[in-house]
Amino acid sequence: MTHSKKDVWKVWVAAGLWLAIIVVESSNFGSSGNTSRILYPIFHFFFGFNYQQFEPWHHLIRKCGHFVGYFTLSVLLFRAWRETLSTASNTRWMFNWAGIAWVMTTLVACLDEWHQAYIPTRGSSIYDVLLDSSAALAAQIIIWLWLRRRREEPGFRYA
């Protein structure tokens, strides 16, 4: 399967844009204080939560945001590497693509937490790196399972 430069460019731009979103959220903009200023009035209006009731939900939403963000980055990086390191056959999944996507996503998670350690309004946690790398791994497993289900389709091959 050969890919044009335009196809390769498009998938890398998508991954780069998502990475830019992660970088912005890693700044003061994504601090707990800023997200609570947005989310607390919503929870208070719809559910009547006081701030103590809101706190656990806020924490959960932020951790879900980590998971979704790094899951998505891992999927986009898989697509980018699949386009970049294409094979002559119609292979839809290769361990190399999944492995590189997972390693890159985990590296971004490490750099993100390292960066946050230097921002006064942010905190840095190894547990967030573990959450983010787990999300990246979950993405790769789901891609593999999804493509495995589609193996009956013509042209499907593992490598």
N, C-alpha and C positions, 0 to 999 in steps of 0.2 A: 504494500500500500504506500504509494508515494504521495507526498503532500506538497502543496505549493507554499511558497514563502508567505503568501497572504494568509493561508490557514495557520501556519506556525505563528505568524505575527499576532493574529487575533487571539489565540489561546494564551500567549504570553502577556498580552495587554490585559486580558481579563484577570490573570493571576497577579499581575503588577498592580492593577487597580484595587484588588482585594487586599493586597499587602499594604497599600497606601491607607486603606481604611483602618487596618490594624495599627499602623503607625500613628494615625491621628487619635485613635482610641487609647493608645498607650501614653498619650500626653496628658497634661492637666485637664484637657477637655473630657477625658473618660474617667476622671476621678470619681470616687464614691460620692463626694459632696456635690459634684455637678450632676451626676445621674439621679441622685435623690431629689434634687431640686426640680427635676422634670417628672420623675415617677411618683413621688409622694403625693403631689396634688391630685394626680389621676386616681391613685389608690384611695385617697381620702374621699374624693368626690363619689366614686363608684361603690366603694365598699365601706366607707365610714371609718377607715382605719386611723388610729392615732399613730404617732411615730414609732412607739414601741412595737405595735402590731405590724407595722410596715417593715421594720428592720430585717426580719428573717426572709421576707419575700424579696426584699431588695438584694440581699446576699444571693439568694437562689437565682434571681434574674441575671445578676452579674455573672455568676458561674455558668449559667446556661448560655449567656452571651459568649463567654470564653469557648465553650464547647462548640457552639454553632460556628463561630468565627474561624476556629482552627480546623474544624471538620471541612468547612467550605474551602479554605485555603488548600488543604490536602487534596481535595477533589480537583480543584483547578490546576494544581501542580501536576497531578497525575495526567490530566488531559494535555497539559503543555509538554510534558516529557514524552507522552505517547505520540504527539505530533512531531516533536523534534527528533526523537530516536526511532523513527518509523522503520518498519521492516519491509521486505519485499513481499511478504505474504499478507494475508488478511488477519493477522493476529490482533486481537482486541485487548488482551491483557498480558503483561509480562511482569515478572517479579522485579526486574530492574526498574521499571517505571514506578511501581508502587513503592519500592524501597527508597528510591531517590526522593520521591514526593514526601514520604514519611520523615526521612532524615532532614530534608530542607524545612519542613513544617516545624519539626522539633527544634531545629537551630533557630528559626524565627522566634519560637516561644522562649528559648533561652535568652536570646538577645533582647526580647521585649521585657522580660523580667529584670534583666541586668540594667536596661535603660530606665525602668521605673524605680530602681533603687536610688537613682540620682535626682528624682523629682520629688520635692517636699510633700506634695499632696497625694502622692501615690505610694504604694507599698510593693514590695517584691517578695515572692513566695515560690519555693521549690514545688509546692503543691499545685500552683497554677501551671507550672511547666509540666508536671505529671498529668494534670487534667487536659492540657492542650495536646500533649503528645498522645494521650489516650484517644482523644477525639480524632486525631490524624490517623491513628491505627484503625479505629472504628470505621473511618471513611474508606480506608483501603480494603478492609474486610468486606464492607458492604458493596463496594465496586466489584470485588472478586465474586461475591455471591450473586450479585445481580447479573453479571456477565456469564457466570456459570449456568444460571437458569436459562439464558438465551442461547446456550450452546447448540440447541437443536436447529437454530436458524442457519441457513446456508452461509458459508464463508466464515464461520466461527472457528478460531484455532487458539489454543493456549501456546505459550512459548516458555 
